[in-house]
Amino acid sequence: MIKMNLPKLPSDTILAPMAGVTDVAFRLLCKKYGAGLTVTEMISANALARENQATIKMIDVVEAEKPRVIQLFGQNTDSLVQSAKYCEDKCEILDFNLGCPAAKIIKQGAGSALLERPNKIKEIVQALSQAVRIPVTVKIRLGIRTGSINVIKIAQICEEAGAKMIAVHARTQKQGYTGKADWNWIKKVKENVSVPVAGNGDVKSVEDYVRMKTETGCDYVMIGRGSLGNPYLFKQIADYNKTGKYTERSKVQQVKDFFAYLELAQKYNIHFNNVKFHAQAFTKGIPKSTQLRDSLSQIKNIPSLKKEMLTFLSQVKELEK
Ligand SMILES: Cc1cc2nc3c(=O)[nH]c(=O)nc-3n(C[C@H](O)[C@H](O)[C@H](O)COP(=O)(O)O)c2cc1C
């Protein structure tokens, strides 16, 4: 079997996978603004292997997104291999989740629970890498808890087993999404593997991006929550890399970006709950957005939401005059 290499990415920023958030409309908008890579939310390999229709629908990748990344989670090597083969023709990269801290995932022995089982990780990553032509990448955390950080060992095992890129979310499983990400570990991983490393955790601005790159030497910067309601951040980073400067986003631009998302969401038939979530995210921090949030919570369909958001946009335009 001829193995494919990691495709060359148009930029060094990556949109982090976020379940219930990074639908194809949001991913395409981030890509338009300069994200070099976008990833589906995590997909259950067990469910996919059973050909669960709802899970199949979650694989919402489209040609325009290329290079496409599908992220799988699971703990059963056979199901993972079967799912990887199913995904092989639908994406250019297959990512394996070794970081999810959610109780229902850990209970299955998947996500970050696997960080305690280096041999199992080796078995799975090796099996995945051998099963498909496309490159396999992994997304890991520092370890289970502060006292048992094993991220360097896990990264080395993944590399040896065939992983072509390692994304490091610099928190432990126990930290969940709280506390500060410890970027020192990203630097240490970078120094101890030869495949590209993506640093992840707490990047919310151009300055954070620059600091993560210089402090850790990582090849890519993966951005999660910092992009919520703010895919424009990818443009600011791209502008900064090109010209050394970037412009602040206006409030009007912030709301207009929601309409760009909405257009894509309608095109790709995105679930209304996602659209509502993004409407709130794209208006956060703008005067009167709390009232807007109250009215959005009552809204049940796209036309009413659009009307509400257009009224809000006119108010924001008035404010910025
Ligand atoms: C709502 C939400 C959903 C997430 N879903 C996933 C997921 O499906 N797969 C994954 O690997 N990480 C997931 N993550 C973790 C993010 O990819 C990222 O590692 C984490 O948010 C830290 O990066 P940040 O500080 O830039 O947000 C999720 C995070 C959030 C907030």
The ligand as an SDF file (V2000), in Angstrom:
LIG
                    3D

 31 33  0  0  0  0  0  0  0  0999 V2000
  -17.4440   22.4600   23.3310 C   0  0  0  0  0  0  0  0  0  0  0  0
  -16.1520   21.7290   23.1060 C   0  0  0  0  0  0  0  0  0  0  0  0
  -16.1610   20.5430   22.3980 C   0  0  0  0  0  0  0  0  0  0  0  0
  -14.9680   19.8450   22.1750 C   0  0  0  0  0  0  0  0  0  0  0  0
  -14.9910   18.7040   21.4100 N   0  0  0  0  0  0  0  0  0  0  0  0
  -13.8190   18.0780   21.0970 C   0  0  0  0  0  0  0  0  0  0  0  0
  -13.7920   16.9740   20.1900 C   0  0  0  0  0  0  0  0  0  0  0  0
  -14.8120   16.5520   19.6390 O   0  0  0  0  0  0  0  0  0  0  0  0
  -12.5840   16.3970   19.9400 N   0  0  0  0  0  0  0  0  0  0  0  0
  -11.4140   16.8510   20.5180 C   0  0  0  0  0  0  0  0  0  0  0  0
  -10.3450   16.2970   20.2560 O   0  0  0  0  0  0  0  0  0  0  0  0
  -11.4250   17.9000   21.3570 N   0  0  0  0  0  0  0  0  0  0  0  0
  -12.5790   18.5290   21.6410 C   0  0  0  0  0  0  0  0  0  0  0  0
  -12.5670   19.6410   22.4360 N   0  0  0  0  0  0  0  0  0  0  0  0
  -11.2720   20.1720   22.9260 C   0  0  0  0  0  0  0  0  0  0  0  0
  -10.7120   21.2330   21.9610 C   0  0  0  0  0  0  0  0  0  0  0  0
  -10.4100   20.6550   20.7100 O   0  0  0  0  0  0  0  0  0  0  0  0
   -9.4320   21.8740   22.5320 C   0  0  0  0  0  0  0  0  0  0  0  0
   -8.4830   20.8720   22.7200 O   0  0  0  0  0  0  0  0  0  0  0  0
   -9.6730   22.5800   23.8680 C   0  0  0  0  0  0  0  0  0  0  0  0
  -10.8310   23.3750   23.8310 O   0  0  0  0  0  0  0  0  0  0  0  0
   -8.4600   23.4390   24.2510 C   0  0  0  0  0  0  0  0  0  0  0  0
   -8.1990   24.4260   23.2850 O   0  0  0  0  0  0  0  0  0  0  0  0
   -8.6730   25.9680   23.4880 P   0  0  0  0  0  0  0  0  0  0  0  0
   -8.0950   26.4480   24.7970 O   0  0  0  0  0  0  0  0  0  0  0  0
   -8.1030   26.6870   22.2900 O   0  0  0  0  0  0  0  0  0  0  0  0
  -10.1650   25.9590   23.5270 O   0  0  0  0  0  0  0  0  0  0  0  0
  -13.7430   20.3390   22.6930 C   0  0  0  0  0  0  0  0  0  0  0  0
  -13.7460   21.5320   23.4130 C   0  0  0  0  0  0  0  0  0  0  0  0
  -14.9190   22.2340   23.6190 C   0  0  0  0  0  0  0  0  0  0  0  0
  -14.8700   23.5280   24.3870 C   0  0  0  0  0  0  0  0  0  0  0  0
  1  2  1  0
  2  3  1  0
  2 30  2  0
  3  4  2  0
  4  5  1  0
  4 28  1  0
  5  6  2  0
  6  7  1  0
  6 13  1  0
  7  8  2  0
  7  9  1  0
  9 10  1  0
 10 11  2  0
 10 12  1  0
 12 13  2  0
 13 14  1  0
 14 15  1  0
 14 28  1  0
 15 16  1  0
 16 17  1  0
 16 18  1  0
 18 19  1  0
 18 20  1  0
 20 21  1  0
 20 22  1  0
 22 23  1  0
 23 24  1  0
 24 25  2  0
 24 26  1  0
 24 27  1  0
 28 29  2  0
 29 30  1  0
 30 31  1  0
M  END
$$$$
